[in-house]
Amino acid sequence: MKGKSGVTGKNWVDPDDAPELSGEELDRPDGKWRVGEREVSPAEGKVAFRELLRKKRISIWLDESIIEHFKAKAKGKGYQTVINETLKTAIEQENLEKLLRKIIREEMHGNRTENRN
């Protein structure tokens, strides 16, 4: 991708390598919004943009095979977005597993108490 003159100041290839955003970009008059490789409505673009502003940039070292896996899986989105979604899913599954274990323990404890009476 090539940034517009005066907006990004340099060429960038991966959307995840785009320059930092400030929020002022929401008021741009051109009205063209892209999420990944697809053009979207201004409303959908603004929602995606606001979500992006909630994220924090970090630096992390990953195995090359992991990066290649997520780049292949991305299919039009930035691979870092796919890594983020995968991590969110893992956390949700971990929380679900903890909740299910708690419910099962409570049910088993309740059945033991009922069987004693």
PDB file as gemmi writes it, atoms N, CA and C in Angstrom:
CRYST1    1.000    1.000    1.000  90.00  90.00  90.00 P 1                      
ATOM      1  N   MET A   1       0.846  -1.171   0.000  1.00  0.00           N  
ATOM      2  CA  MET A   1       0.000   0.000   0.000  1.00  0.00           C  
ATOM      3  C   MET A   1       0.888   1.229   0.000  1.00  0.00           C  
ATOM      4  N   LYS A   2       0.398   2.277  -0.546  1.00  0.00           N  
ATOM      5  CA  LYS A   2       1.145   3.521  -0.547  1.00  0.00           C  
ATOM      6  C   LYS A   2       0.330   4.557   0.195  1.00  0.00           C  
ATOM      7  N   GLY A   3       0.915   5.128   1.227  1.00  0.00           N  
ATOM      8  CA  GLY A   3       0.225   6.167   1.982  1.00  0.00           C  
ATOM      9  C   GLY A   3       0.057   7.403   1.122  1.00  0.00           C  
ATOM     10  N   LYS A   4      -0.994   8.171   1.342  1.00  0.00           N  
ATOM     11  CA  LYS A   4      -1.220   9.408   0.607  1.00  0.00           C  
ATOM     12  C   LYS A   4      -0.171  10.425   1.022  1.00  0.00           C  
ATOM     13  N   SER A   5       0.239  11.220   0.067  1.00  0.00           N  
ATOM     14  CA  SER A   5       1.244  12.226   0.329  1.00  0.00           C  
ATOM     15  C   SER A   5       0.793  13.146   1.464  1.00  0.00           C  
ATOM     16  N   GLY A   6       1.675  13.363   2.413  1.00  0.00           N  
ATOM     17  CA  GLY A   6       1.361  14.258   3.519  1.00  0.00           C  
ATOM     18  C   GLY A   6       0.588  13.596   4.642  1.00  0.00           C  
ATOM     19  N   VAL A   7       0.082  12.374   4.418  1.00  0.00           N  
ATOM     20  CA  VAL A   7      -0.681  11.702   5.463  1.00  0.00           C  
ATOM     21  C   VAL A   7       0.223  10.758   6.243  1.00  0.00           C  
ATOM     22  N   THR A   8       0.894   9.863   5.530  1.00  0.00           N  
ATOM     23  CA  THR A   8       1.739   8.893   6.229  1.00  0.00           C  
ATOM     24  C   THR A   8       3.217   9.188   6.078  1.00  0.00           C  
ATOM     25  N   GLY A   9       3.599   9.852   4.988  1.00  0.00           N  
ATOM     26  CA  GLY A   9       4.991  10.211   4.811  1.00  0.00           C  
ATOM     27  C   GLY A   9       5.891   9.094   4.331  1.00  0.00           C  
ATOM     28  N   LYS A  10       5.393   7.854   4.211  1.00  0.00           N  
ATOM     29  CA  LYS A  10       6.225   6.758   3.719  1.00  0.00           C  
ATOM     30  C   LYS A  10       5.350   5.659   3.152  1.00  0.00           C  
ATOM     31  N   ASN A  11       5.968   4.789   2.371  1.00  0.00           N  
ATOM     32  CA  ASN A  11       5.256   3.633   1.850  1.00  0.00           C  
ATOM     33  C   ASN A  11       5.246   2.546   2.907  1.00  0.00           C  
ATOM     34  N   TRP A  12       4.155   1.785   2.994  1.00  0.00           N  
ATOM     35  CA  TRP A  12       4.085   0.653   3.907  1.00  0.00           C  
ATOM     36  C   TRP A  12       3.316  -0.456   3.216  1.00  0.00           C  
ATOM     37  N   VAL A  13       3.656  -1.689   3.539  1.00  0.00           N  
ATOM     38  CA  VAL A  13       3.109  -2.854   2.863  1.00  0.00           C  
ATOM     39  C   VAL A  13       1.994  -3.492   3.683  1.00  0.00           C  
ATOM     40  N   ASP A  14       2.271  -3.823   4.907  1.00  0.00           N  
ATOM     41  CA  ASP A  14       1.315  -4.501   5.775  1.00  0.00           C  
ATOM     42  C   ASP A  14       0.494  -3.453   6.525  1.00  0.00           C  
ATOM     43  N   PRO A  15      -0.848  -3.580   6.561  1.00  0.00           N  
ATOM     44  CA  PRO A  15      -1.651  -2.612   7.306  1.00  0.00           C  
ATOM     45  C   PRO A  15      -1.235  -2.493   8.769  1.00  0.00           C  
ATOM     46  N   ASP A  16      -0.659  -3.557   9.324  1.00  0.00           N  
ATOM     47  CA  ASP A  16      -0.211  -3.510  10.710  1.00  0.00           C  
ATOM     48  C   ASP A  16       1.019  -2.629  10.886  1.00  0.00           C  
ATOM     49  N   ASP A  17       1.675  -2.262   9.796  1.00  0.00           N  
ATOM     50  CA  ASP A  17       2.851  -1.401   9.857  1.00  0.00           C  
ATOM     51  C   ASP A  17       2.497   0.063   9.617  1.00  0.00           C  
ATOM     52  N   ALA A  18       1.225   0.374   9.537  1.00  0.00           N  
ATOM     53  CA  ALA A  18       0.770   1.741   9.289  1.00  0.00           C  
ATOM     54  C   ALA A  18       1.214   2.649  10.436  1.00  0.00           C  
ATOM     55  N   PRO A  19       1.284   3.937  10.186  1.00  0.00           N  
ATOM     56  CA  PRO A  19       1.700   4.853  11.256  1.00  0.00           C  
ATOM     57  C   PRO A  19       0.687   4.922  12.389  1.00  0.00           C  
ATOM     58  N   GLU A  20       1.137   5.429  13.532  1.00  0.00           N  
ATOM     59  CA  GLU A  20       0.243   5.597  14.681  1.00  0.00           C  
ATOM     60  C   GLU A  20      -0.917   6.513  14.290  1.00  0.00           C  
ATOM     61  N   LEU A  21      -2.085   6.241  14.854  1.00  0.00           N  
ATOM     62  CA  LEU A  21      -3.275   7.039  14.562  1.00  0.00           C  
ATOM     63  C   LEU A  21      -3.646   7.866  15.778  1.00  0.00           C  
ATOM     64  N   SER A  22      -4.198   9.045  15.531  1.00  0.00           N  
ATOM     65  CA  SER A  22      -4.484   9.960  16.635  1.00  0.00           C  
ATOM     66  C   SER A  22      -5.977  10.127  16.920  1.00  0.00           C  
ATOM     67  N   GLY A  23      -6.825   9.819  15.971  1.00  0.00           N  
ATOM     68  CA  GLY A  23      -8.257  10.058  16.123  1.00  0.00           C  
ATOM     69  C   GLY A  23      -8.731  11.172  15.208  1.00  0.00           C  
ATOM     70  N   GLU A  24      -7.818  12.055  14.813  1.00  0.00           N  
ATOM     71  CA  GLU A  24      -8.171  13.139  13.893  1.00  0.00           C  
ATOM     72  C   GLU A  24      -8.575  12.581  12.524  1.00  0.00           C  
ATOM     73  N   GLU A  25      -8.124  11.377  12.221  1.00  0.00           N  
ATOM     74  CA  GLU A  25      -8.410  10.774  10.918  1.00  0.00           C  
ATOM     75  C   GLU A  25      -9.898  10.518  10.712  1.00  0.00           C  
ATOM     76  N   LEU A  26     -10.684  10.477  11.782  1.00  0.00           N  
ATOM     77  CA  LEU A  26     -12.128  10.227  11.661  1.00  0.00           C  
ATOM     78  C   LEU A  26     -12.843  11.316  10.874  1.00  0.00           C  
ATOM     79  N   ASP A  27     -12.296  12.502  10.870  1.00  0.00           N  
ATOM     80  CA  ASP A  27     -12.954  13.635  10.211  1.00  0.00           C  
ATOM     81  C   ASP A  27     -12.465  13.888   8.798  1.00  0.00           C  
ATOM     82  N   ARG A  28     -11.712  12.976   8.244  1.00  0.00           N  
ATOM     83  CA  ARG A  28     -11.208  13.172   6.874  1.00  0.00           C  
ATOM     84  C   ARG A  28     -12.366  13.211   5.896  1.00  0.00           C  
ATOM     85  N   PRO A  29     -12.366  14.137   4.969  1.00  0.00           N  
ATOM     86  CA  PRO A  29     -13.500  14.305   4.062  1.00  0.00           C  
ATOM     87  C   PRO A  29     -13.586  13.304   2.914  1.00  0.00           C  
ATOM     88  N   ASP A  30     -12.522  12.542   2.632  1.00  0.00           N  
ATOM     89  CA  ASP A  30     -12.567  11.678   1.449  1.00  0.00           C  
ATOM     90  C   ASP A  30     -13.554  10.530   1.589  1.00  0.00           C  
ATOM     91  N   GLY A  31     -13.894  10.124   2.797  1.00  0.00           N  
ATOM     92  CA  GLY A  31     -14.940   9.122   3.021  1.00  0.00           C  
ATOM     93  C   GLY A  31     -14.608   7.720   2.559  1.00  0.00           C  
ATOM     94  N   LYS A  32     -13.363   7.427   2.216  1.00  0.00           N  
ATOM     95  CA  LYS A  32     -12.984   6.076   1.795  1.00  0.00           C  
ATOM     96  C   LYS A  32     -12.386   5.345   2.977  1.00  0.00           C  
ATOM     97  N   TRP A  33     -12.980   4.210   3.301  1.00  0.00           N  
ATOM     98  CA  TRP A  33     -12.533   3.422   4.441  1.00  0.00           C  
ATOM     99  C   TRP A  33     -12.254   2.000   3.983  1.00  0.00           C  
ATOM    100  N   ARG A  34     -11.169   1.429   4.504  1.00  0.00           N  
ATOM    101  CA  ARG A  34     -10.828   0.045   4.201  1.00  0.00           C  
ATOM    102  C   ARG A  34     -10.571  -0.683   5.514  1.00  0.00           C  
ATOM    103  N   VAL A  35     -11.073  -1.893   5.576  1.00  0.00           N  
ATOM    104  CA  VAL A  35     -10.767  -2.781   6.687  1.00  0.00           C  
ATOM    105  C   VAL A  35     -10.136  -3.996   6.044  1.00  0.00           C  
ATOM    106  N   GLY A  36      -8.843  -4.188   6.317  1.00  0.00           N  
ATOM    107  CA  GLY A  36      -8.119  -5.232   5.609  1.00  0.00           C  
ATOM    108  C   GLY A  36      -8.056  -4.865   4.135  1.00  0.00           C  
ATOM    109  N   GLU A  37      -8.484  -5.762   3.288  1.00  0.00           N  
ATOM    110  CA  GLU A  37      -8.444  -5.533   1.842  1.00  0.00           C  
ATOM    111  C   GLU A  37      -9.765  -5.036   1.265  1.00  0.00           C  
ATOM    112  N   ARG A  38     -10.806  -4.930   2.090  1.00  0.00           N  
ATOM    113  CA  ARG A  38     -12.106  -4.550   1.525  1.00  0.00           C  
ATOM    114  C   ARG A  38     -12.492  -3.131   1.890  1.00  0.00           C  
ATOM    115  N   GLU A  39     -13.147  -2.480   0.947  1.00  0.00           N  
ATOM    116  CA  GLU A  39     -13.661  -1.139   1.193  1.00  0.00           C  
ATOM    117  C   GLU A  39     -14.968  -1.258   1.966  1.00  0.00           C  
ATOM    118  N   VAL A  40     -15.139  -0.403   2.969  1.00  0.00           N  
ATOM    119  CA  VAL A  40     -16.328  -0.459   3.820  1.00  0.00           C  
ATOM    120  C   VAL A  40     -16.965   0.925   3.901  1.00  0.00           C  
ATOM    121  N   SER A  41     -18.165   0.963   4.456  1.00  0.00           N  
ATOM    122  CA  SER A  41     -18.858   2.236   4.633  1.00  0.00           C  
ATOM    123  C   SER A  41     -18.110   3.078   5.666  1.00  0.00           C  
ATOM    124  N   PRO A  42     -18.306   4.407   5.627  1.00  0.00           N  
ATOM    125  CA  PRO A  42     -17.672   5.249   6.642  1.00  0.00           C  
ATOM    126  C   PRO A  42     -18.057   4.830   8.061  1.00  0.00           C  
ATOM    127  N   ALA A  43     -19.305   4.432   8.270  1.00  0.00           N  
ATOM    128  CA  ALA A  43     -19.739   4.022   9.616  1.00  0.00           C  
ATOM    129  C   ALA A  43     -18.963   2.793  10.087  1.00  0.00           C  
ATOM    130  N   GLU A  44     -18.839   1.782   9.224  1.00  0.00           N  
ATOM    131  CA  GLU A  44     -18.099   0.566   9.587  1.00  0.00           C  
ATOM    132  C   GLU A  44     -16.613   0.868   9.771  1.00  0.00           C  
ATOM    133  N   GLY A  45     -16.086   1.745   8.927  1.00  0.00           N  
ATOM    134  CA  GLY A  45     -14.682   2.128   9.051  1.00  0.00           C  
ATOM    135  C   GLY A  45     -14.399   2.836  10.356  1.00  0.00           C  
ATOM    136  N   LYS A  46     -15.313   3.707  10.778  1.00  0.00           N  
ATOM    137  CA  LYS A  46     -15.130   4.434  12.037  1.00  0.00           C  
ATOM    138  C   LYS A  46     -15.191   3.493  13.237  1.00  0.00           C  
ATOM    139  N   VAL A  47     -16.059   2.483  13.164  1.00  0.00           N  
ATOM    140  CA  VAL A  47     -16.128   1.498  14.255  1.00  0.00           C  
ATOM    141  C   VAL A  47     -14.792   0.755  14.352  1.00  0.00           C  
ATOM    142  N   ALA A  48     -14.271   0.312  13.209  1.00  0.00           N  
ATOM    143  CA  ALA A  48     -12.996  -0.404  13.193  1.00  0.00           C  
ATOM    144  C   ALA A  48     -11.867   0.503  13.685  1.00  0.00           C  
ATOM    145  N   PHE A  49     -11.925   1.766  13.303  1.00  0.00           N  
ATOM    146  CA  PHE A  49     -10.898   2.722  13.712  1.00  0.00           C  
ATOM    147  C   PHE A  49     -10.917   2.926  15.229  1.00  0.00           C  
ATOM    148  N   ARG A  50     -12.104   3.098  15.785  1.00  0.00           N  
ATOM    149  CA  ARG A  50     -12.202   3.290  17.238  1.00  0.00           C  
ATOM    150  C   ARG A  50     -11.684   2.065  17.988  1.00  0.00           C  
ATOM    151  N   GLU A  51     -11.949   0.881  17.426  1.00  0.00           N  
ATOM    152  CA  GLU A  51     -11.428  -0.348  18.042  1.00  0.00           C  
ATOM    153  C   GLU A  51      -9.908  -0.336  18.027  1.00  0.00           C  
ATOM    154  N   LEU A  52      -9.351   0.128  16.923  1.00  0.00           N  
ATOM    155  CA  LEU A  52      -7.898   0.190  16.793  1.00  0.00           C  
ATOM    156  C   LEU A  52      -7.299   1.134  17.832  1.00  0.00           C  
ATOM    157  N   LEU A  53      -7.971   2.226  18.127  1.00  0.00           N  
ATOM    158  CA  LEU A  53      -7.446   3.181  19.101  1.00  0.00           C  
ATOM    159  C   LEU A  53      -7.379   2.592  20.510  1.00  0.00           C  
ATOM    160  N   ARG A  54      -8.161   1.545  20.780  1.00  0.00           N  
ATOM    161  CA  ARG A  54      -8.140   0.902  22.100  1.00  0.00           C  
ATOM    162  C   ARG A  54      -6.954  -0.046  22.250  1.00  0.00           C  
ATOM    163  N   LYS A  55      -6.261  -0.311  21.181  1.00  0.00           N  
ATOM    164  CA  LYS A  55      -5.154  -1.256  21.223  1.00  0.00           C  
ATOM    165  C   LYS A  55      -3.865  -0.547  21.598  1.00  0.00           C  
ATOM    166  N   LYS A  56      -2.921  -1.327  22.090  1.00  0.00           N  
ATOM    167  CA  LYS A  56      -1.624  -0.793  22.481  1.00  0.00           C  
ATOM    168  C   LYS A  56      -0.543  -1.483  21.667  1.00  0.00           C  
ATOM    169  N   ARG A  57       0.356  -0.694  21.138  1.00  0.00           N  
ATOM    170  CA  ARG A  57       1.456  -1.234  20.343  1.00  0.00           C  
ATOM    171  C   ARG A  57       2.512  -1.820  21.274  1.00  0.00           C  
ATOM    172  N   ILE A  58       2.955  -3.034  20.952  1.00  0.00           N  
ATOM    173  CA  ILE A  58       4.034  -3.673  21.702  1.00  0.00           C  
ATOM    174  C   ILE A  58       5.054  -4.217  20.716  1.00  0.00           C  
ATOM    175  N   SER A  59       6.176  -4.608  21.222  1.00  0.00           N  
ATOM    176  CA  SER A  59       7.196  -5.275  20.418  1.00  0.00           C  
ATOM    177  C   SER A  59       7.363  -6.672  21.002  1.00  0.00           C  
ATOM    178  N   ILE A  60       7.289  -7.686  20.145  1.00  0.00           N  
ATOM    179  CA  ILE A  60       7.367  -9.067  20.619  1.00  0.00           C  
ATOM    180  C   ILE A  60       8.166  -9.891  19.604  1.00  0.00           C  
ATOM    181  N   TRP A  61       8.940 -10.817  20.101  1.00  0.00           N  
ATOM    182  CA  TRP A  61       9.702 -11.715  19.247  1.00  0.00           C  
ATOM    183  C   TRP A  61       8.942 -13.024  19.130  1.00  0.00           C  
ATOM    184  N   LEU A  62       8.647 -13.432  17.892  1.00  0.00           N  
ATOM    185  CA  LEU A  62       7.940 -14.689  17.628  1.00  0.00           C  
ATOM    186  C   LEU A  62       8.761 -15.530  16.661  1.00  0.00           C  
ATOM    187  N   ASP A  63       8.577 -16.841  16.739  1.00  0.00           N  
ATOM    188  CA  ASP A  63       9.216 -17.728  15.773  1.00  0.00           C  
ATOM    189  C   ASP A  63       8.709 -17.399  14.374  1.00  0.00           C  
ATOM    190  N   GLU A  64       9.593 -17.517  13.409  1.00  0.00           N  
ATOM    191  CA  GLU A  64       9.222 -17.235  12.020  1.00  0.00           C  
ATOM    192  C   GLU A  64       8.058 -18.116  11.566  1.00  0.00           C  
ATOM    193  N   SER A  65       8.043 -19.378  12.014  1.00  0.00           N  
ATOM    194  CA  SER A  65       6.968 -20.295  11.614  1.00  0.00           C  
ATOM    195  C   SER A  65       5.613 -19.816  12.131  1.00  0.00           C  
ATOM    196  N   ILE A  66       5.588 -19.197  13.307  1.00  0.00           N  
ATOM    197  CA  ILE A  66       4.333 -18.673  13.856  1.00  0.00           C  
ATOM    198  C   ILE A  66       3.861 -17.495  13.019  1.00  0.00           C  
ATOM    199  N   ILE A  67       4.769 -16.595  12.683  1.00  0.00           N  
ATOM    200  CA  ILE A  67       4.398 -15.437  11.864  1.00  0.00           C  
ATOM    201  C   ILE A  67       3.876 -15.896  10.502  1.00  0.00           C  
ATOM    202  N   GLU A  68       4.568 -16.838   9.874  1.00  0.00           N  
ATOM    203  CA  GLU A  68       4.127 -17.340   8.570  1.00  0.00           C  
ATOM    204  C   GLU A  68       2.751 -18.000   8.670  1.00  0.00           C  
ATOM    205  N   HIS A  69       2.504 -18.734   9.747  1.00  0.00           N  
ATOM    206  CA  HIS A  69       1.200 -19.369   9.952  1.00  0.00           C  
ATOM    207  C   HIS A  69       0.100 -18.321   9.986  1.00  0.00           C  
ATOM    208  N   PHE A  70       0.286 -17.262  10.761  1.00  0.00           N  
ATOM    209  CA  PHE A  70      -0.748 -16.245  10.892  1.00  0.00           C  
ATOM    210  C   PHE A  70      -0.879 -15.380   9.642  1.00  0.00           C  
ATOM    211  N   LYS A  71       0.209 -15.160   8.925  1.00  0.00           N  
ATOM    212  CA  LYS A  71       0.112 -14.429   7.656  1.00  0.00           C  
ATOM    213  C   LYS A  71      -0.725 -15.228   6.656  1.00  0.00           C  
ATOM    214  N   ALA A  72      -0.508 -16.547   6.623  1.00  0.00           N  
ATOM    215  CA  ALA A  72      -1.290 -17.396   5.713  1.00  0.00           C  
ATOM    216  C   ALA A  72      -2.755 -17.438   6.133  1.00  0.00           C  
ATOM    217  N   LYS A  73      -2.996 -17.425   7.419  1.00  0.00           N  
ATOM    218  CA  LYS A  73      -4.357 -17.484   7.950  1.00  0.00           C  
ATOM    219  C   LYS A  73      -5.110 -16.160   7.784  1.00  0.00           C  
ATOM    220  N   ALA A  74      -4.381 -15.048   7.656  1.00  0.00           N  
ATOM    221  CA  ALA A  74      -4.977 -13.707   7.653  1.00  0.00           C  
ATOM    222  C   ALA A  74      -5.925 -13.468   6.475  1.00  0.00           C  
ATOM    223  N   LYS A  75      -5.552 -13.883   5.289  1.00  0.00           N  
ATOM    224  CA  LYS A  75      -6.407 -13.747   4.103  1.00  0.00           C  
ATOM    225  C   LYS A  75      -7.086 -12.378   4.009  1.00  0.00           C  
ATOM    226  N   GLY A  76      -6.314 -11.338   3.836  1.00  0.00           N  
ATOM    227  CA  GLY A  76      -6.887 -10.009   3.639  1.00  0.00           C  
ATOM    228  C   GLY A  76      -6.856  -9.120   4.861  1.00  0.00           C  
ATOM    229  N   LYS A  77      -6.748  -9.688   6.041  1.00  0.00           N  
ATOM    230  CA  LYS A  77      -6.594  -8.881   7.249  1.00  0.00           C  
ATOM    231  C   LYS A  77      -5.110  -8.829   7.569  1.00  0.00           C  
ATOM    232  N   GLY A  78      -4.745  -7.932   8.437  1.00  0.00           N  
ATOM    233  CA  GLY A  78      -3.375  -7.925   8.916  1.00  0.00           C  
ATOM    234  C   GLY A  78      -3.148  -9.144   9.795  1.00  0.00           C  
ATOM    235  N   TYR A  79      -1.995  -9.767   9.653  1.00  0.00           N  
ATOM    236  CA  TYR A  79      -1.736 -10.985  10.422  1.00  0.00           C  
ATOM    237  C   TYR A  79      -1.705 -10.708  11.923  1.00  0.00           C  
ATOM    238  N   GLN A  80      -1.311  -9.495  12.324  1.00  0.00           N  
ATOM    239  CA  GLN A  80      -1.287  -9.175  13.745  1.00  0.00           C  
ATOM    240  C   GLN A  80      -2.706  -9.125  14.311  1.00  0.00           C  
ATOM    241  N   THR A  81      -3.668  -8.732  13.478  1.00  0.00           N  
ATOM    242  CA  THR A  81      -5.073  -8.745  13.891  1.00  0.00           C  
ATOM    243  C   THR A  81      -5.511 -10.180  14.163  1.00  0.00           C  
ATOM    244  N   VAL A  82      -5.078 -11.114  13.330  1.00  0.00           N  
ATOM    245  CA  VAL A  82      -5.433 -12.520  13.517  1.00  0.00           C  
ATOM    246  C   VAL A  82      -4.781 -13.069  14.781  1.00  0.00           C  
ATOM    247  N   ILE A  83      -3.545 -12.670  15.059  1.00  0.00           N  
ATOM    248  CA  ILE A  83      -2.889 -13.094  16.298  1.00  0.00           C  
ATOM    249  C   ILE A  83      -3.685 -12.570  17.494  1.00  0.00           C  
ATOM    250  N   ASN A  84      -4.102 -11.301  17.444  1.00  0.00           N  
ATOM    251  CA  ASN A  84      -4.877 -10.698  18.530  1.00  0.00           C  
ATOM    252  C   ASN A  84      -6.190 -11.448  18.744  1.00  0.00           C  
ATOM    253  N   GLU A  85      -6.894 -11.754  17.644  1.00  0.00           N  
ATOM    254  CA  GLU A  85      -8.165 -12.487  17.748  1.00  0.00           C  
ATOM    255  C   GLU A  85      -7.950 -13.877  18.339  1.00  0.00           C  
ATOM    256  N   THR A  86      -6.864 -14.532  17.945  1.00  0.00           N  
ATOM    257  CA  THR A  86      -6.550 -15.865  18.464  1.00  0.00           C  
ATOM    258  C   THR A  86      -6.277 -15.809  19.965  1.00  0.00           C  
ATOM    259  N   LEU A  87      -5.553 -14.788  20.406  1.00  0.00           N  
ATOM    260  CA  LEU A  87      -5.276 -14.642  21.837  1.00  0.00           C  
ATOM    261  C   LEU A  87      -6.557 -14.356  22.627  1.00  0.00           C  
ATOM    262  N   LYS A  88      -7.439 -13.515  22.072  1.00  0.00           N  
ATOM    263  CA  LYS A  88      -8.725 -13.243  22.733  1.00  0.00           C  
ATOM    264  C   LYS A  88      -9.529 -14.524  22.885  1.00  0.00           C  
ATOM    265  N   THR A  89      -9.589 -15.325  21.821  1.00  0.00           N  
ATOM    266  CA  THR A  89     -10.327 -16.584  21.850  1.00  0.00           C  
ATOM    267  C   THR A  89      -9.743 -17.530  22.900  1.00  0.00           C  
ATOM    268  N   ALA A  90      -8.422 -17.586  22.986  1.00  0.00           N  
ATOM    269  CA  ALA A  90      -7.776 -18.458  23.974  1.00  0.00           C  
ATOM    270  C   ALA A  90      -8.148 -18.024  25.391  1.00  0.00           C  
ATOM    271  N   ILE A  91      -8.178 -16.721  25.637  1.00  0.00           N  
ATOM    272  CA  ILE A  91      -8.556 -16.220  26.967  1.00  0.00           C  
ATOM    273  C   ILE A  91     -10.008 -16.558  27.266  1.00  0.00           C  
ATOM    274  N   GLU A  92     -10.891 -16.357  26.286  1.00  0.00           N  
ATOM    275  CA  GLU A  92     -12.310 -16.670  26.484  1.00  0.00           C  
ATOM    276  C   GLU A  92     -12.509 -18.157  26.770  1.00  0.00           C  
ATOM    277  N   GLN A  93     -11.790 -19.013  26.042  1.00  0.00           N  
ATOM    278  CA  GLN A  93     -11.903 -20.448  26.264  1.00  0.00           C  
ATOM    279  C   GLN A  93     -11.372 -20.835  27.639  1.00  0.00           C  
ATOM    280  N   GLU A  94     -10.302 -20.177  28.064  1.00  0.00           N  
ATOM    281  CA  GLU A  94      -9.739 -20.446  29.386  1.00  0.00           C  
ATOM    282  C   GLU A  94     -10.746 -20.056  30.470  1.00  0.00           C  
ATOM    283  N   ASN A  95     -11.378 -18.892  30.301  1.00  0.00           N  
ATOM    284  CA  ASN A  95     -12.386 -18.448  31.267  1.00  0.00           C  
ATOM    285  C   ASN A  95     -13.593 -19.382  31.266  1.00  0.00           C  
ATOM    286  N   LEU A  96     -14.011 -19.847  30.081  1.00  0.00           N  
ATOM    287  CA  LEU A  96     -15.131 -20.771  29.976  1.00  0.00           C  
ATOM    288  C   LEU A  96     -14.790 -22.087  30.665  1.00  0.00           C  
ATOM    289  N   GLU A  97     -13.569 -22.564  30.451  1.00  0.00           N  
ATOM    290  CA  GLU A  97     -13.147 -23.816  31.078  1.00  0.00           C  
ATOM    291  C   GLU A  97     -13.180 -23.695  32.605  1.00  0.00           C  
ATOM    292  N   LYS A  98     -12.701 -22.571  33.127  1.00  0.00           N  
ATOM    293  CA  LYS A  98     -12.731 -22.361  34.583  1.00  0.00           C  
ATOM    294  C   LYS A  98     -14.164 -22.340  35.099  1.00  0.00           C  
ATOM    295  N   LEU A  99     -15.050 -21.668  34.372  1.00  0.00           N  
ATOM    296  CA  LEU A  99     -16.451 -21.587  34.776  1.00  0.00           C  
ATOM    297  C   LEU A  99     -17.095 -22.971  34.766  1.00  0.00           C  
ATOM    298  N   LEU A 100     -16.857 -23.751  33.710  1.00  0.00           N  
ATOM    299  CA  LEU A 100     -17.430 -25.090  33.624  1.00  0.00           C  
ATOM    300  C   LEU A 100     -16.916 -25.990  34.751  1.00  0.00           C  
ATOM    301  N   ARG A 101     -15.624 -25.895  35.040  1.00  0.00           N  
ATOM    302  CA  ARG A 101     -15.067 -26.696  36.141  1.00  0.00           C  
ATOM    303  C   ARG A 101     -15.731 -26.322  37.470  1.00  0.00           C  
ATOM    304  N   LYS A 102     -15.953 -25.036  37.685  1.00  0.00           N  
ATOM    305  CA  LYS A 102     -16.601 -24.582  38.921  1.00  0.00           C  
ATOM    306  C   LYS A 102     -18.022 -25.122  39.005  1.00  0.00           C  
ATOM    307  N   ILE A 103     -18.770 -25.030  37.914  1.00  0.00           N  
ATOM    308  CA  ILE A 103     -20.156 -25.517  37.900  1.00  0.00           C  
ATOM    309  C   ILE A 103     -20.197 -27.017  38.162  1.00  0.00           C  
ATOM    310  N   ILE A 104     -19.314 -27.763  37.515  1.00  0.00           N  
ATOM    311  CA  ILE A 104     -19.282 -29.219  37.698  1.00  0.00           C  
ATOM    312  C   ILE A 104     -18.948 -29.558  39.148  1.00  0.00           C  
ATOM    313  N   ARG A 105     -17.960 -28.859  39.732  1.00  0.00           N  
ATOM    314  CA  ARG A 105     -17.615 -29.111  41.141  1.00  0.00           C  
ATOM    315  C   ARG A 105     -18.808 -28.827  42.050  1.00  0.00           C  
ATOM    316  N   GLU A 106     -19.497 -27.711  41.808  1.00  0.00           N  
ATOM    317  CA  GLU A 106     -20.659 -27.365  42.623  1.00  0.00           C  
ATOM    318  C   GLU A 106     -21.763 -28.406  42.481  1.00  0.00           C  
ATOM    319  N   GLU A 107     -21.992 -28.862  41.259  1.00  0.00           N  
ATOM    320  CA  GLU A 107     -23.023 -29.877  41.024  1.00  0.00           C  
ATOM    321  C   GLU A 107     -22.641 -31.187  41.707  1.00  0.00           C  
ATOM    322  N   MET A 108     -21.380 -31.575  41.605  1.00  0.00           N  
ATOM    323  CA  MET A 108     -20.950 -32.831  42.237  1.00  0.00           C  
ATOM    324  C   MET A 108     -21.049 -32.720  43.747  1.00  0.00           C  
ATOM    325  N   HIS A 109     -20.677 -31.585  44.296  1.00  0.00           N  
ATOM    326  CA  HIS A 109     -20.773 -31.375  45.736  1.00  0.00           C  
ATOM    327  C   HIS A 109     -22.236 -31.405  46.175  1.00  0.00           C  
ATOM    328  N   GLY A 110     -23.112 -30.793  45.403  1.00  0.00           N  
ATOM    329  CA  GLY A 110     -24.540 -30.788  45.709  1.00  0.00           C  
ATOM    330  C   GLY A 110     -25.124 -32.183  45.665  1.00  0.00           C  
ATOM    331  N   ASN A 111     -24.722 -32.989  44.711  1.00  0.00           N  
ATOM    332  CA  ASN A 111     -25.220 -34.367  44.607  1.00  0.00           C  
ATOM    333  C   ASN A 111     -24.737 -35.214  45.778  1.00  0.00           C  
ATOM    334  N   ARG A 112     -23.508 -35.010  46.234  1.00  0.00           N  
ATOM    335  CA  ARG A 112     -23.001 -35.762  47.382  1.00  0.00           C  
ATOM    336  C   ARG A 112     -23.804 -35.428  48.632  1.00  0.00           C  
ATOM    337  N   THR A 113     -24.122 -34.157  48.812  1.00  0.00           N  
ATOM    338  CA  THR A 113     -24.899 -33.738  49.978  1.00  0.00           C  
ATOM    339  C   THR A 113     -26.295 -34.310  49.919  1.00  0.00           C  
ATOM    340  N   GLU A 114     -26.921 -34.310  48.743  1.00  0.00           N  
ATOM    341  CA  GLU A 114     -28.262 -34.843  48.585  1.00  0.00           C  
ATOM    342  C   GLU A 114     -28.299 -36.350  48.828  1.00  0.00           C  
ATOM    343  N   ASN A 115     -27.272 -37.075  48.394  1.00  0.00           N  
ATOM    344  CA  ASN A 115     -27.203 -38.524  48.552  1.00  0.00           C  
ATOM    345  C   ASN A 115     -27.028 -38.928  50.017  1.00  0.00           C  
ATOM    346  N   ARG A 116     -26.428 -38.066  50.827  1.00  0.00           N  
ATOM    347  CA  ARG A 116     -26.225 -38.362  52.245  1.00  0.00           C  
ATOM    348  C   ARG A 116     -27.524 -38.245  53.024  1.00  0.00           C  
ATOM    349  N   ASN A 117     -28.441 -37.428  52.564  1.00  0.00           N  
ATOM    350  CA  ASN A 117     -29.698 -37.204  53.302  1.00  0.00           C  
ATOM    351  C   ASN A 117     -30.707 -38.261  52.999  1.00  0.00           C  
TER     352      ASN A 117                                                      
END                                                                             
